[in-house]
Amino acid sequence: MNADKIDTSKVYTLFEEIKELVKQRNNK
């Protein structure tokens, strides 16, 4: 098990979700 890999994936996923939220806000 590589904990660093899992953490990086979680952070990357959160980052992508936040980018989408910001995009939606800017479009309104």
Secondary structure, DSSP 8 states (H G I E B T S, - for coil): --HHHHHHHHHHHHHHHHHHHHHHHHH-
